[in-house]
Amino acid sequence: MNQANPFALLTNGSALPWSDVPEWPLADFLRHVSAALQRGERLSSFFGVPEDHAARLVAVVALDAGNTLAVARTQPFSGSFPALTPSHPQAHLFEREIWEQHGLVPEPHPWLKPVRKDHGAGPAVGGFFRVEGPEVHEVAVGPVHAGIIEPGHFRFQCAGEEVLHLEIALGYQHRGIEEALAGGPHRRTVYQMETVAGDTTIAHATAYASALEALAGTEAPLRAQWLRAIALELERLANHTGDLGALAGDVAFLPTASACGKIRGDFLNLTALLCGNRFGRGLVRPGGCRHQVEAERLGRLRERLETALAEVQQAALWLWDAASVRARFERTGPVDPNQAAEIGLVGPAARACGLLRDVRFDHPAGWFRFAQVPVSVWPDGDVFARARVRWLEIQRSGEFLREQLEAAPEGGMLSDLGSLAPDTLAVALVEGWRGEVCHVALTGANGRLRRYKITDPSFHNWTGLALALRGQAISDFPLCNKSFNLSYCGFDL
Amino acid sequence: MFVHDTLLTRLKRGCETMSWPAGPAPALPDRHGGALRVESKNCQAGCAACLEVCPTEAITRLPDQPVALDLGRCLFCAECVKVCPSGTISQTGDHRLAVRDREDLRLGRPGREELRLAAALDEKLRRLFGRSLKLRQVSAGGCNACEADTNVLATIGWDLGRFGIQFVASPRHADGLLITGPVSKNMELALRKTYAAVPEPKIVIAVGTCAISGAPFAGSPEVLNGASSVVPVDLHIPGCPPHPLSILDGLLRLLGRLEEPGR
């Protein structure tokens, strides 16, 4: 094996034979992964693949500057392995997950506890990090929250109003999606992919479709790739608009809150114009897209998009104009840029710390190979920055759609997927509205899925919310939480 | 500056709340399709086209019988409509999907070509809840789509508050639960406790196909196949997710607040 290149390199949305993924003894593998992370590369996914009574570790490292992905694996082993977490905190949840899923013990891991599994009475029953002291008290919130929100448990260690530490316990939404994929794809698999995180239907379905297309050696028709990009940006517009409204609502700034609540629905209705479903269910399929877009429909889409963009512009202007909003957003919930890089933040939360990372730009695939969206960054890492990045992205997505709706390629929408290559690994990344969606698919000798690993951006980012709360007033938790607006089910799978 | 701007824009825009149910219902997206209809007398013997494409086994067919479609397992993907050679299964474009009895979602038998719409609560409960219904929402494995399209009812376009319906922060303040998701095992206890914390009399509404049957996660060892496995359900609204109009229609139907006759 070539010692100079410890990883196999591939581009987003491509596949390679499993035997071409360099196989290392455990110590060498960890040394190589560690060295890459030390150079500032990013852990996109890190997981186990069961093999007889043991398992292998597989790492997908994103070389953002080189626009490539690096993959390596270990020989099968059981028992324990030297943890990466102490030197590379971004491996923290991945290593807990590996322990939970395969029984491989990362040692020494500073906080080894389950990621999703029940302890008999819900994931929140178990040990939490505690701060001791005469003035210190503990606040437990959830799993059932006050609004219409998914369940999760938050455990705060507070001194008076100030949060010293927040620990987040999830797993309540666990539906067993990865387990259900073994031996697939099954008839219902694509429907499960569309509901990995239901507000990110297009991004997850596109990642799944791209992974399968790479395995089958099929390319979706260009027009379908174009439509996926259109739908992806509509998904971003709807969610970012909703988030700006929710942030405004949390600082009692009602004009923007009520306007954005409605405009978010207008964007969802644009997705429904394409496929009938406000969340894009039934649009993306392996091999292409399931619906054609006629010229007349495209005209309606363009027209309604302009109206919605003009309205969100107005609603956002009120928000940025208001000193009371600035006063509440600025310096609330800051994440230090160095810490953001260390814990591997992705998406708007990372870009709000000045980190230039965006799959559409770093790892362009599908239609984004031809049409670029500028990366929106803001330096401060606080609630203001996270809101601001969303607004910048609303504008960029709007511009992108304006241009691309005029540039539709002709052709069909769906090509036949064909059968999946046996013993092959494929990686697909998509920049969902929360950040990087990563799907890794591995087929067995029979050409069926042997292991399927999903990494939702929330898997990287929940730690960011916990850090943002340190030193903040506990009353600012809702505001900080909305500024991240992470997925529970996308994390829990 | 923004105060002036805001007021002016608000004045110009006028009231943005839809006139329904007094006026016409907003149109569903043309590709939505609405509720499904099963005309079993058209069903051809020996044909299994729909059974082969249905992702959730919502369609069944006993030997020598026409097909039966369970909307409680249906994701409304309409693959069956596409492949049906005889027009047995068709889309009606109707947004009304709410039923009281789980059985009323099973279509196919004579007289059951379409679902039987929900009847209102009995007189006693209507007197209690008809003009003020406070609900506690519990997501139990929901993907955040049913949650989002329930949440949207509180926005200015739908303005749920005008019917006296409101989502409250505590089950102690609630008259009932609105449940979404297939009910993950990890949420079972929290759901039971939340239900127990709602004072009697109370109602339960299952929103979305997941909450009715668990589909597309039905059969996963990590889910309990819907809300009725844990609590009694009074209203079922299928969909993936149901359109906000379908959800609101269900709520108003339950409270007897819709003038039009049921089916």
Interface residues (C-beta under 8 A of the other chain):
Chain A: R116 D118 A121 G122 P123 P143 V144 A146 G147 I148 I149 E150 P151 G171 Y172 Q173 H174 R175 G176 I177 E179 A180 R187 R188 V190 Y191 Q192 T195 V196 A197 G198 D199 T201 G242 P255 S258 G261 K262 R264 G265 N269 A272 L273 L274 C275 G276 N277 R278 F279 R281 G282 H291 Q314 L317 W318 D321 A322 S487 Y488 C489 D492
Chain B: M1 F2 D5 T6 T9 R10 E16 P29 D30 R31 H32 G33 V53 C54 P55 T56 L75 C77 A78 R136 Q137 V138 S139 A140 G141 G142 C143 N144 A145 C146 E147 A148 D149 T150 N151 V152 A154 T155 I156 G157 F167 A169 S170 P171 G181 P182 S184 K185 N186 M187 L189 A190 T194 C210 A215 P216 F217 S220 P221 E222 V223 C240 P241 H243 P244
